[in-house]
Amino acid sequence: MNDARLARLHAIVATVPLAAWAVFHVWEQWAAFRGRLAWLVRMHSTSSGPAVAAELLVGVAPLLARAALHVGALVRRERLPGMAREGDTALGVGLGFLAPWASSVAILFLLWHVAWLWGAKVMGADSVELYDAMQRTLGLPWALVLHAVGLGAIAWHLAAALPDGLEAVGLVTGPESRSSARTVTLAIGLCLFVLTAQLVGWLGTGTGTFWPIQVVGQ
């Protein structure tokens, strides 16, 4: 595979599956705000059969491939998705400056997150035990800080790099289109950060991170 094709593959794998997985994950976990029972019902529907296969295909497999491509690009000192390019606006340059760091932190956080929760599943934990474990763990200061950094890194990575992924699949063409797409992806990244941080704060402390939450179910 030549360098151009490898770079396009890296841009796609590093962004498109992650964006889809993140949106799905927010929808899946948001059920917690309707109470523990609603969360358990949602998790039961998304943790069996085809749903697990889809999560492995869209979430876990691309994460492992992305980690390998990311390390390879670092070793070869190649451009990483999200880094600024000629013709980028000030927003692109600003996001691109920290994009390599955000990408690395996001990969490490996601690998830990998958190992933590899927590892518990492999060891036989059911949804009730996972829910209780999340509440216990996310209430610890180190876990809240870790998630703040990790979720922030994911949001930054998507804001900076998703235009590259969209360009690689042909939905974005040229600097102007890339600049417009980056404005949209910045909004997407901010929304994902706020929604996921709100959920983590509620699970860990019983209140939302940014605004108070009242659970309507048990």
C-alpha positions as CSV (number, residue, x, y, z in Angstrom):
1,M,0.0,0.0,0.0
2,N,1.5,3.4,-1.0
3,D,1.8,6.3,1.4
4,A,-1.2,8.2,0.0
5,R,-3.5,5.2,0.4
6,L,-2.2,4.4,3.9
7,A,-2.7,8.0,4.9
8,R,-6.3,7.9,3.7
9,L,-6.9,4.6,5.4
10,H,-5.5,6.1,8.6
11,A,-7.7,9.2,8.4
12,I,-10.9,7.0,7.9
13,V,-10.1,4.5,10.6
14,A,-9.1,7.2,13.1
15,T,-12.3,9.2,12.8
16,V,-15.4,7.7,11.0
17,P,-15.9,4.6,13.2
18,L,-15.0,6.6,16.4
19,A,-17.6,9.2,15.6
20,A,-20.3,6.6,14.9
21,W,-19.3,4.7,18.1
22,A,-19.3,7.8,20.2
23,V,-22.8,8.8,19.1
24,F,-24.1,5.3,19.7
25,H,-22.4,5.2,23.1
26,V,-24.0,8.4,24.2
27,W,-27.4,7.1,23.1
28,E,-26.8,3.8,24.9
29,Q,-25.6,5.2,28.2
30,W,-28.0,8.1,28.3
31,A,-30.6,5.7,29.4
32,A,-29.1,5.9,32.9
33,F,-30.8,9.3,33.3
34,R,-34.2,7.4,33.3
35,G,-33.0,5.3,36.2
36,R,-31.1,2.1,36.8
37,L,-33.8,-0.2,35.4
38,A,-34.0,1.7,32.1
39,W,-30.2,1.5,31.8
40,L,-30.2,-2.3,32.5
41,V,-32.9,-2.8,29.8
42,R,-30.9,-0.7,27.3
43,M,-27.7,-2.6,28.1
44,H,-29.5,-5.9,27.7
45,S,-30.6,-4.9,24.2
46,T,-27.1,-3.7,23.2
47,S,-25.0,-6.4,24.8
48,S,-26.2,-9.6,23.1
49,G,-26.0,-11.2,19.7
50,P,-25.7,-9.0,16.7
51,A,-25.4,-5.8,18.8
52,V,-22.1,-7.1,20.3
53,A,-20.8,-8.1,16.9
54,A,-21.6,-4.6,15.6
55,E,-19.8,-3.0,18.5
56,L,-16.8,-5.1,17.9
57,L,-16.8,-4.3,14.2
58,V,-17.5,-0.6,14.5
59,G,-15.8,0.1,17.9
60,V,-13.2,-2.3,19.1
61,A,-11.6,-3.5,15.8
62,P,-11.1,0.0,14.4
63,L,-9.7,1.1,17.7
64,L,-7.0,-1.6,17.6
65,A,-6.3,-0.8,13.9
66,R,-6.1,2.9,14.7
67,A,-3.6,2.3,17.5
68,A,-1.4,0.3,15.1
69,L,-1.6,3.0,12.4
70,H,-1.0,5.8,14.9
71,V,2.2,4.1,16.2
72,G,3.4,3.4,12.7
73,A,2.9,7.0,11.6
74,L,4.7,8.3,14.7
75,V,7.6,5.9,14.0
76,R,7.8,7.0,10.4
77,R,7.3,10.7,11.5
78,E,4.4,11.1,9.1
79,R,1.5,13.5,9.3
80,L,-1.3,12.4,11.7
81,P,-5.0,13.0,11.0
82,G,-6.0,16.4,12.4
83,M,-2.6,18.1,12.0
84,A,-2.7,21.4,10.2
85,R,-2.1,21.6,6.5
86,E,-1.3,24.4,4.1
87,G,-4.3,26.6,3.5
88,D,-5.9,25.8,6.9
89,T,-7.6,28.6,8.8
90,A,-6.5,29.7,12.3
91,L,-9.0,27.3,13.7
92,G,-7.4,24.4,11.8
93,V,-4.0,25.5,12.9
94,G,-5.0,25.8,16.5
95,L,-6.8,22.4,16.6
96,G,-4.0,20.8,14.7
97,F,-1.3,22.0,17.1
98,L,-2.5,19.6,19.9
99,A,-4.1,17.0,17.6
100,P,-1.2,14.5,17.9
101,W,-1.3,14.7,21.7
102,A,-5.1,14.5,21.8
103,S,-5.0,11.5,19.4
104,S,-2.5,9.6,21.6
105,V,-4.3,10.3,24.8
106,A,-7.7,9.3,23.3
107,I,-6.3,6.0,22.1
108,L,-4.8,5.2,25.5
109,F,-8.0,6.2,27.3
110,L,-10.2,4.2,24.9
111,L,-8.0,1.1,25.3
112,W,-8.2,1.4,29.0
113,H,-12.0,2.0,28.9
114,V,-12.6,-1.1,26.7
115,A,-10.3,-3.3,28.8
116,W,-12.0,-2.1,32.0
117,L,-15.6,-2.8,31.0
118,W,-15.2,-5.6,28.5
119,G,-12.7,-7.2,30.8
120,A,-15.3,-7.3,33.5
121,K,-17.8,-8.8,31.1
122,V,-15.3,-11.5,30.1
123,M,-14.8,-12.3,33.8
124,G,-18.5,-12.9,34.1
125,A,-19.9,-9.6,35.4
126,D,-23.5,-8.9,34.5
127,S,-25.1,-5.5,33.8
128,V,-26.1,-5.0,37.4
129,E,-22.5,-5.5,38.6
130,L,-21.2,-3.2,35.8
131,Y,-23.6,-0.4,36.7
132,D,-22.6,-0.7,40.4
133,A,-18.9,-0.8,39.5
134,M,-19.2,2.3,37.3
135,Q,-20.8,4.2,40.1
136,R,-18.2,3.1,42.6
137,T,-15.2,3.8,40.3
138,L,-16.5,7.0,38.7
139,G,-17.0,8.5,42.2
140,L,-13.2,8.4,42.8
141,P,-11.3,11.6,42.2
142,W,-8.7,9.9,39.9
143,A,-11.4,8.4,37.8
144,L,-13.2,11.7,37.3
145,V,-9.9,13.4,36.3
146,L,-9.0,10.5,34.0
147,H,-12.4,10.7,32.3
148,A,-12.2,14.5,32.0
149,V,-8.9,14.2,30.2
150,G,-9.8,11.2,28.1
151,L,-13.2,12.6,27.0
152,G,-11.6,15.9,26.3
153,A,-9.0,14.2,24.2
154,I,-11.6,12.3,22.2
155,A,-13.6,15.5,21.6
156,W,-10.5,17.4,20.5
157,H,-9.4,14.6,18.2
158,L,-12.7,14.4,16.5
159,A,-12.9,18.2,16.1
160,A,-9.5,18.3,14.5
161,A,-9.3,15.0,12.6
162,L,-12.9,14.2,11.4
163,P,-12.6,16.6,8.4
164,D,-9.6,14.5,7.3
165,G,-11.8,11.3,7.5
166,L,-14.6,13.0,5.6
167,E,-12.2,14.1,3.0
168,A,-10.8,10.6,2.7
169,V,-14.2,9.2,1.9
170,G,-14.9,12.0,-0.6
171,L,-17.4,14.1,1.4
172,V,-15.0,17.0,1.8
173,T,-12.9,18.5,-1.0
174,G,-10.4,21.3,-0.8
175,P,-9.4,23.8,1.9
176,E,-12.6,25.8,2.0
177,S,-14.8,22.7,2.3
178,R,-12.4,21.4,5.0
179,S,-12.7,24.6,6.9
180,S,-16.5,24.5,6.8
181,A,-16.4,20.9,7.9
182,R,-14.1,21.7,10.8
183,T,-16.6,24.2,12.2
184,V,-19.2,21.5,12.2
185,T,-16.9,18.9,13.7
186,L,-15.8,21.3,16.4
187,A,-19.5,21.6,17.4
188,I,-19.8,17.8,17.3
189,G,-16.7,17.4,19.5
190,L,-18.0,20.0,22.1
191,C,-21.5,18.3,22.2
192,L,-20.0,14.9,22.7
193,F,-17.7,16.2,25.5
194,V,-20.6,18.0,27.3
195,L,-23.0,15.0,27.0
196,T,-20.4,12.3,28.1
197,A,-19.0,14.5,30.9
198,Q,-22.5,15.2,32.1
199,L,-23.1,11.4,32.3
200,V,-19.8,10.6,34.0
201,G,-20.4,13.3,36.6
202,W,-23.9,12.0,37.3
203,L,-22.8,8.4,37.7
204,G,-19.8,9.4,39.9
205,T,-21.4,12.0,42.1
206,G,-25.2,11.7,41.8
207,T,-25.4,15.1,40.1
208,G,-24.6,16.3,36.6
209,T,-21.3,17.9,35.7
210,F,-22.7,21.0,34.0
211,W,-26.4,21.1,35.1
212,P,-28.4,19.2,37.8
213,I,-30.1,16.0,36.8
214,Q,-33.2,14.5,38.3
215,V,-33.8,10.8,37.6
216,V,-37.4,10.0,36.7
217,G,-37.2,6.3,37.2
218,Q,-35.6,3.7,39.5
